[in-house]
Amino acid sequence: MSGCTRARFFKTRTLGAKCMTKGRIRIERDGQILRVRKPHTEIRIGDKMTFTLGDRLVHIEILAAGKRRGPASEAHKLYSECVSAT
């Protein structure tokens, strides 16, 4: 996911890439839902992402793009977790 946030949700890039190539990550942008199938997919501020982490379904909204890889406290400022209505 080039040119995007520097927040990491998967332990390794390989695990993240496998999740993408299997179509397990979705992006909601401009009212459309897109399945992410390639690691270089561009993520934009305002995009909402849905993916699984273990047995947990995660919904986040991208708030900002990171300029560098930093500590987790910095990465958490780049996104917010969305609360599911169900």
TAGI-V407782 format. One record per backbone hydrogen bond with DSSP energy under -1.0 kcal/mol. NH is the residue of the N-H (numbers start at 0). CO is the residue of the C=O. Records with the same first field share a line. If there is no record, write none. Layout:
NH->CO  CO
This chain:
15->11
16->12
17->13
18->14
19->15
20->16
21->17
22->19
23->18
25->49
26->33
27->47
28->31
31->28
33->26
35->24
40->37
45->61
46->43
47->27
48->59
49->25
50->57
52->55
55->52
57->50
59->48
60->79
61->46
62->77
63->77
74->70
75->71
76->73
77->74
79->60
81->58
